[in-house]
Amino acid sequence: MKIAVVGTGYVGLVTGTCFAESGNQVTCIDIDTAKVEKMKNGHVPIYEPGLEILFERNTKQGRLHFTTNLADGVKDAQIIFLALPTPPGADGSADLSFVLKVAADLSGIITDYKVIVDKSTVPVGTAEKVANVLKEKLSPTLFDVVSNPEFLREGVAVDDFMKPDRVVIGTSSEKAKNLMNQLYEPFVRQGNPIIFMDERSAEMTKYAANSYLASRISFMNEIANLCELLGADVDMVRKGMGSDSRIGKRFLFPGVGYGGSCFPKDVQALAKTAQENLYDFKILNAVMQVNDLQKEILSTKIIKYFDGNLVNKTIAIWGLAFKPNTDDIREAPALTIIEKLLAQGAKIKAYDPEAMENVKKIFGDRIVFCANEYQALEGADALAIITEWNEFRTPDFKRIQQLLKNNAIFDGRNIYDVNMMQEMGFHYDSIGR
């Protein structure tokens, strides 16, 4: 099939590349001329494990193309995916201006039947808004608008796309349904479902799923905080809970809060939708409040350790991305933690395998960026672990002791054993243990 993908962020580029990998002809469209030129020259603009291999293969084999020209990009496409930013506004609602602008542009371009797919995470009712914009210039017989929310986890997005747990498609059109089924059928050969529903239910499904997962994280962080007060071990509690088949093991790891491109803005957007419909979504509001407070837990522990005086203290930071295996720092807890430490007079030396260039755009020379994790420890008074990259899991602890002025580690992801750290003589402060 011939596919167009408008927008080449995480979702758009993964979507386009993976569709090309299954044999489709895909054109990715972006207004960023420099970015498109880099992609044409074989450069992948984001860090996502496994993506570069597929990207290189499909560009070389002529299935994956890039352009800044919307008309050229969609001309022969049967299906057009809108993978555009929907950032949160000041009030938490999703900004649909990019989506609706492209819909308006498409209304002046389309001359034959096409399926327009909302791949971006969008509020309930967006498919109707897109359709209404298209109808201003187009006959309804020339298009169908479909909601097809993505469920990609950064760091494993390629695997998630190629082997999805489920594919959710919202459409009331049999013609669109048949085309979307044909497109996705190669990805569900092992029996995972393609679930068809109405457009509004599909839009709600994405928000409901992410908000529920965010709720689990905030709930577990609250349990961890209570465990510290009561002298319980949240790791044991987590294992006891996760073994219950009604609960399951995933998203029960406490830490310094959730971040990234999905959970924060999706929870905010759903809460805003509830507010607009005069519904007090108490659980969701609490989820956001807990997450905001949780991002300050680690910095509070560090300030307490130094008796409230961080002036001329140097804190080494391991991990800046909101999670491992990505360079994404959107709503990353590290940003909040660093800001609070800087405000207290601390100096920061930071290391992250992938995210440092993005963080430099925010902090500039206010913090020191290091070539590796051990360089960050040189002359530091304490270490704070914020992102659980694999390379941090089994470090050289003797080297850490030699480099740190104090044997103090503040672990925001609980990656080390408490007893082992105590036996080695560290002041080791983690979450809920």
C-alpha positions as CSV (number, residue, x, y, z in Angstrom):
1,M,0.0,0.0,0.0
2,K,1.0,3.6,-0.4
3,I,1.2,5.5,2.9
4,A,1.9,9.1,3.9
5,V,2.9,10.1,7.4
6,V,2.7,13.7,8.3
7,G,5.1,14.5,11.2
8,T,8.4,12.7,11.9
9,G,8.6,12.8,15.7
10,Y,8.8,9.6,17.7
11,V,5.4,8.3,16.6
12,G,5.6,9.5,13.0
13,L,9.1,8.2,12.2
14,V,8.5,4.8,14.0
15,T,5.2,4.5,12.3
16,G,6.5,5.3,8.8
17,T,9.6,3.1,9.1
18,C,7.7,0.1,10.4
19,F,5.1,0.3,7.7
20,A,7.9,0.4,5.1
21,E,9.5,-2.6,6.8
22,S,6.3,-4.6,6.0
23,G,6.6,-3.8,2.3
24,N,4.5,-0.6,2.0
25,Q,5.7,2.5,0.1
26,V,5.9,5.3,2.7
27,T,6.5,9.0,2.4
28,C,7.2,10.9,5.6
29,I,6.4,14.6,5.6
30,D,7.8,17.3,7.8
31,I,8.0,21.1,7.6
32,D,11.5,21.1,9.1
33,T,13.7,21.4,6.0
34,A,17.0,20.7,7.9
35,K,15.5,17.6,9.5
36,V,14.2,16.2,6.2
37,E,17.6,16.7,4.6
38,K,19.3,14.9,7.4
39,M,16.9,12.0,7.0
40,K,17.4,11.9,3.3
41,N,21.1,11.6,4.0
42,G,20.5,8.6,6.3
43,H,20.5,10.4,9.7
44,V,17.9,9.2,12.2
45,P,17.0,12.4,14.2
46,I,15.9,10.5,17.4
47,Y,17.4,7.8,19.6
48,E,15.2,4.7,19.5
49,P,16.7,1.2,19.8
50,G,16.3,-0.8,16.6
51,L,15.0,2.1,14.5
52,E,18.3,2.9,12.8
53,I,18.6,-0.6,11.3
54,L,15.1,-0.5,9.8
55,F,15.5,3.1,8.7
56,E,18.7,2.4,6.8
57,R,17.3,-0.8,5.2
58,N,14.1,0.7,4.0
59,T,15.6,3.9,2.6
60,K,18.2,1.9,0.7
61,Q,15.5,-0.4,-0.7
62,G,13.4,2.6,-1.8
63,R,10.4,2.1,0.4
64,L,10.9,5.0,2.8
65,H,10.9,8.6,1.4
66,F,11.0,12.1,2.9
67,T,9.7,15.4,1.8
68,T,8.7,18.9,3.0
69,N,6.0,19.1,0.3
70,L,2.6,18.0,1.7
71,A,1.0,17.9,-1.7
72,D,3.7,15.7,-3.2
73,G,3.8,13.5,-0.2
74,V,0.1,12.6,-0.1
75,K,-0.6,12.7,-3.8
76,D,-0.6,8.9,-4.3
77,A,-1.2,7.8,-0.7
78,Q,-4.2,5.7,0.1
79,I,-3.9,6.3,3.8
80,I,-2.6,9.5,5.4
81,F,-1.4,9.4,9.0
82,L,-1.4,12.5,11.1
83,A,1.4,12.1,13.6
84,L,1.6,15.7,14.8
85,P,2.4,17.3,18.1
86,T,-0.6,17.9,20.5
87,P,1.2,19.7,23.4
88,P,-0.6,20.6,26.5
89,G,-1.8,24.2,26.7
90,A,-1.6,26.4,29.8
91,D,-4.8,24.9,31.1
92,G,-3.7,21.3,30.4
93,S,-5.9,20.8,27.3
94,A,-4.4,19.3,24.2
95,D,-3.4,21.8,21.5
96,L,-5.0,20.7,18.2
97,S,-3.7,23.6,16.1
98,F,-1.1,21.5,14.3
99,V,-3.6,18.7,13.5
100,L,-6.4,21.1,12.3
101,K,-3.9,23.1,10.2
102,V,-2.8,20.1,8.3
103,A,-6.4,19.0,7.9
104,A,-7.2,22.4,6.4
105,D,-4.2,22.1,4.1
106,L,-5.3,18.6,3.0
107,S,-8.8,19.8,2.1
108,G,-7.2,21.9,-0.7
109,I,-5.1,19.1,-2.0
110,I,-7.1,15.8,-2.0
111,T,-8.7,14.8,-5.3
112,D,-9.4,11.1,-4.8
113,Y,-10.6,9.0,-1.8
114,K,-8.2,8.8,1.1
115,V,-8.3,7.6,4.7
116,I,-7.1,10.3,7.1
117,V,-5.9,8.7,10.3
118,D,-5.4,10.5,13.6
119,K,-2.3,8.8,15.0
120,S,-1.6,11.6,17.4
121,T,-3.1,11.3,20.9
122,V,-6.1,13.6,20.6
123,P,-9.1,14.4,22.8
124,V,-12.4,12.7,22.3
125,G,-14.3,14.3,19.4
126,T,-11.2,15.2,17.4
127,A,-12.0,12.9,14.5
128,E,-15.3,14.9,14.1
129,K,-13.4,18.2,14.2
130,V,-10.9,17.0,11.5
131,A,-13.8,15.8,9.4
132,N,-15.6,19.1,9.7
133,V,-12.5,21.0,8.6
134,L,-12.1,18.7,5.6
135,K,-15.8,19.1,4.7
136,E,-15.3,22.8,4.2
137,K,-13.7,22.1,0.8
138,L,-14.1,18.4,0.2
139,S,-17.0,16.1,-0.6
140,P,-17.5,13.6,2.2
141,T,-17.2,10.9,-0.4
142,L,-13.5,11.7,-0.8
143,F,-12.4,10.9,2.7
144,D,-12.9,9.0,5.9
145,V,-11.4,10.1,9.2
146,V,-10.2,7.3,11.4
147,S,-8.8,7.3,15.0
148,N,-5.9,4.9,15.4
149,P,-4.2,5.7,18.7
150,E,-0.6,4.6,19.2
151,F,0.5,2.6,22.2
152,L,4.3,2.8,21.7
153,R,6.7,2.9,24.7
154,E,9.8,4.9,24.0
155,G,12.8,2.6,24.2
156,V,10.9,-0.4,22.8
157,A,8.8,1.5,20.2
158,V,9.9,-0.6,17.3
159,D,9.0,-3.9,19.0
160,D,5.7,-2.4,20.2
161,F,4.8,-1.5,16.6
162,M,6.0,-4.7,14.9
163,K,4.4,-6.9,17.6
164,P,1.5,-4.9,19.1
165,D,-0.6,-6.2,22.0
166,R,-3.6,-4.9,20.1
167,V,-4.4,-2.4,17.4
168,V,-7.3,0.0,18.1
169,I,-9.1,1.5,15.2
170,G,-12.1,3.8,15.5
171,T,-14.2,4.2,12.3
172,S,-17.8,4.0,11.3
173,S,-16.8,3.4,7.6
174,E,-16.7,-0.1,6.2
175,K,-14.4,1.1,3.4
176,A,-11.9,2.6,5.8
177,K,-12.2,-0.5,8.1
178,N,-11.2,-2.8,5.2
179,L,-8.2,-0.7,4.3
180,M,-7.0,-0.4,7.9
181,N,-7.5,-4.1,8.4
182,Q,-5.4,-4.8,5.3
183,L,-2.7,-2.5,6.5
184,Y,-2.4,-3.9,10.0
185,E,-3.0,-7.6,9.3
186,P,0.7,-8.4,8.8
187,F,1.5,-7.2,12.3
188,V,-1.0,-9.4,14.2
189,R,-0.3,-12.8,12.6
190,Q,0.3,-14.3,16.1
191,G,-3.3,-13.7,17.0
192,N,-3.3,-10.4,18.9
193,P,-6.5,-8.5,18.1
194,I,-7.4,-5.6,15.8
195,I,-10.2,-4.0,17.8
196,F,-12.7,-1.9,15.8
197,M,-14.9,0.6,17.5
198,D,-16.4,4.0,17.0
199,E,-14.0,7.0,16.7
200,R,-14.8,8.5,20.1
201,S,-14.3,5.3,22.0
202,A,-10.9,4.8,20.2
203,E,-9.8,8.3,21.3
204,M,-11.0,7.6,24.8
205,T,-9.2,4.3,24.9
206,K,-5.7,5.9,24.6
207,Y,-6.4,8.4,27.3
208,A,-7.9,5.8,29.6
209,A,-5.0,3.4,29.2
210,N,-2.3,6.0,29.8
211,S,-4.2,7.5,32.7
212,Y,-4.6,4.1,34.3
213,L,-0.9,3.3,34.0
214,A,0.0,6.7,35.4
215,S,-2.4,6.0,38.3
216,R,-0.6,2.8,39.1
217,I,2.7,4.7,39.2
218,S,1.4,7.4,41.5
219,F,-0.3,4.8,43.7
220,M,2.9,2.9,44.1
221,N,4.8,6.0,44.9
222,E,2.4,6.8,47.7
223,I,2.8,3.2,49.0
224,A,6.6,3.7,48.9
225,N,6.4,6.9,50.9
226,L,4.2,5.3,53.5
227,C,6.6,2.3,53.6
228,E,9.4,4.6,54.6
229,L,7.4,6.0,57.5
230,L,6.3,2.6,58.7
231,G,9.7,0.8,58.2
232,A,8.3,-1.5,55.5
233,D,10.2,-2.5,52.3
234,V,8.3,-1.4,49.2
235,D,10.2,-4.1,47.1
236,M,8.6,-6.8,49.2
237,V,5.2,-5.1,49.0
238,R,5.5,-4.8,45.3
239,K,6.3,-8.5,44.9
240,G,3.4,-9.4,47.1
241,M,1.0,-7.2,45.1
242,G,2.3,-8.1,41.7
243,S,1.8,-11.9,42.2
244,D,-1.9,-11.3,42.4
245,S,-3.2,-12.1,38.9
246,R,-5.8,-9.4,39.2
247,I,-3.1,-6.8,39.6
248,G,0.0,-8.0,37.7
249,K,3.6,-7.0,38.0
250,R,4.0,-4.1,35.7
251,F,4.0,-0.4,36.6
252,L,4.5,-1.1,40.3
253,F,8.0,0.2,40.6
254,P,8.3,3.3,42.8
255,G,10.6,6.1,41.8
256,V,10.8,9.9,41.3
257,G,7.7,10.2,39.2
258,Y,6.6,9.6,35.6
259,G,7.6,11.9,32.7
260,G,7.9,11.7,28.9
261,S,5.7,12.7,26.0
262,C,2.6,10.7,26.9
263,F,1.6,10.2,30.5
264,P,1.9,13.9,31.7
265,K,0.0,15.5,28.9
266,D,-2.5,12.6,28.5
267,V,-3.5,12.7,32.1
268,Q,-3.7,16.5,32.0
269,A,-5.8,16.4,28.8
270,L,-8.2,13.8,30.2
271,A,-8.6,15.8,33.4
272,K,-9.3,18.9,31.4
273,T,-11.9,17.1,29.3
274,A,-13.6,16.0,32.5
275,Q,-13.5,19.5,33.8
276,E,-15.1,20.9,30.6
277,N,-17.9,18.4,31.0
278,L,-18.4,19.4,34.7
279,Y,-17.1,16.1,36.0
280,D,-14.7,16.1,39.0
281,F,-12.2,13.4,38.2
282,K,-10.8,13.1,41.7
283,I,-8.5,10.1,41.1
284,L,-6.9,11.7,38.1
285,N,-6.3,15.0,39.9
286,A,-4.7,13.2,42.8
287,V,-2.5,11.3,40.3
288,M,-1.1,14.6,39.0
289,Q,-0.6,16.0,42.5
290,V,1.3,12.9,43.7
291,N,3.5,13.0,40.6
292,D,4.4,16.6,41.1
293,L,5.4,16.0,44.7
294,Q,7.2,12.8,43.9
295,K,9.6,14.6,41.6
296,E,10.9,16.5,44.6
297,I,11.4,13.5,46.8
298,L,15.1,12.9,45.9
299,S,16.2,16.5,46.1
300,T,14.5,16.7,49.5
301,K,16.5,13.7,50.7
302,I,19.7,15.3,49.5
303,I,19.0,18.6,51.1
304,K,18.2,16.9,54.4
305,Y,21.5,14.9,54.3
306,F,23.5,18.1,54.0
307,D,21.5,19.7,56.8
308,G,19.8,22.2,54.5
309,N,23.1,23.6,53.2
310,L,24.1,22.8,49.6
311,V,26.2,25.9,48.9
312,N,29.4,24.8,47.2
313,K,28.3,21.1,47.3
314,T,28.6,19.2,44.1
315,I,26.0,16.6,43.2
316,A,26.7,14.0,40.5
317,I,23.6,13.1,38.5
318,W,23.4,9.8,36.7
319,G,20.5,9.8,34.2
320,L,18.7,12.7,32.6
321,A,16.2,11.1,30.2
322,F,12.7,10.4,31.6
323,K,13.4,6.7,31.2
324,P,16.2,4.5,29.8
325,N,16.8,3.8,26.1
326,T,15.6,7.2,24.9
327,D,16.9,10.8,24.6
328,D,13.5,12.2,25.5
329,I,13.5,14.7,28.4
330,R,10.0,15.9,28.2
331,E,8.6,16.2,31.7
332,A,11.7,14.3,32.9
333,P,12.0,14.2,36.8
334,A,15.7,15.0,36.4
335,L,14.8,18.6,35.3
336,T,12.8,19.3,38.4
337,I,15.5,17.7,40.7
338,I,18.3,19.7,39.1
339,E,16.4,23.0,39.3
340,K,15.7,22.5,43.0
341,L,19.3,21.6,43.7
342,L,20.6,24.6,41.8
343,A,18.2,26.8,43.7
344,Q,19.8,25.6,46.9
345,G,23.3,26.6,45.7
346,A,24.5,23.1,44.6
347,K,26.8,22.5,41.7
348,I,25.7,19.8,39.2
349,K,27.9,17.3,37.2
350,A,25.6,15.2,35.0
351,Y,25.9,12.2,32.7
352,D,23.4,10.4,30.5
353,P,24.2,8.1,27.6
354,E,21.8,9.8,25.2
355,A,20.0,12.9,26.6
356,M,22.7,15.4,27.4
357,E,22.4,17.4,24.2
358,N,18.7,17.9,24.9
359,V,19.4,19.0,28.5
360,K,22.1,21.4,27.4
361,K,19.5,23.3,25.5
362,I,17.7,24.0,28.9
363,F,20.6,24.4,31.3
364,G,23.5,25.5,29.1
365,D,26.6,26.1,31.2
366,R,24.6,26.1,34.5
367,I,25.6,22.5,35.0
368,V,28.7,20.4,33.9
369,F,28.1,17.6,31.4
370,C,30.5,14.7,31.6
371,A,31.9,12.1,29.2
372,N,31.0,9.2,31.4
373,E,29.4,8.3,34.7
374,Y,32.7,8.2,36.6
375,Q,33.9,11.6,35.4
376,A,30.7,13.0,37.0
377,L,31.8,11.6,40.4
378,E,35.1,13.4,40.4
379,G,35.0,15.9,43.2
380,A,31.3,15.3,43.9
381,D,29.9,15.2,47.4
382,A,27.1,12.8,46.6
383,L,25.6,10.8,43.7
384,A,21.9,10.9,42.7
385,I,20.6,8.2,40.3
386,I,17.6,9.4,38.4
387,T,17.3,7.2,35.3
388,E,17.9,3.5,35.5
389,W,20.2,2.9,32.5
390,N,21.6,-0.6,32.4
391,E,25.1,0.6,32.6
392,F,24.4,2.0,36.0
393,R,23.2,-1.3,37.5
394,T,26.5,-2.9,38.1
395,P,29.1,-0.1,38.5
396,D,32.6,-0.3,40.1
397,F,31.5,0.5,43.7
398,K,35.1,0.8,44.9
399,R,35.8,3.4,42.2
400,I,32.7,5.2,43.3
401,Q,34.0,5.3,46.9
402,Q,37.4,6.6,45.7
403,L,35.8,9.4,43.7
404,L,33.0,10.6,46.0
405,K,33.9,12.9,48.9
406,N,31.1,11.3,50.9
407,N,29.9,7.7,50.4
408,A,26.4,9.0,49.8
409,I,24.1,7.6,47.0
410,F,20.6,8.8,46.5
411,D,18.8,6.2,44.3
412,G,15.6,7.4,42.7
413,R,15.1,4.1,41.0
414,N,15.9,1.5,43.6
415,I,18.5,-0.3,41.4
416,Y,20.8,-1.5,44.2
417,D,20.3,-3.9,47.1
418,V,20.0,-2.0,50.4
419,N,21.9,-4.5,52.6
420,M,24.8,-4.8,50.1
421,M,25.1,-1.0,50.0
422,Q,25.2,-0.8,53.8
423,E,27.8,-3.5,54.0
424,M,30.0,-1.6,51.7
425,G,29.7,1.5,53.9
426,F,27.5,3.7,51.7
427,H,24.9,6.1,53.0
428,Y,22.3,4.7,50.7
429,D,18.9,6.4,50.5
430,S,16.3,5.0,48.0
431,I,12.5,5.1,47.6
432,G,10.3,3.3,50.1
433,R,13.0,1.0,51.5
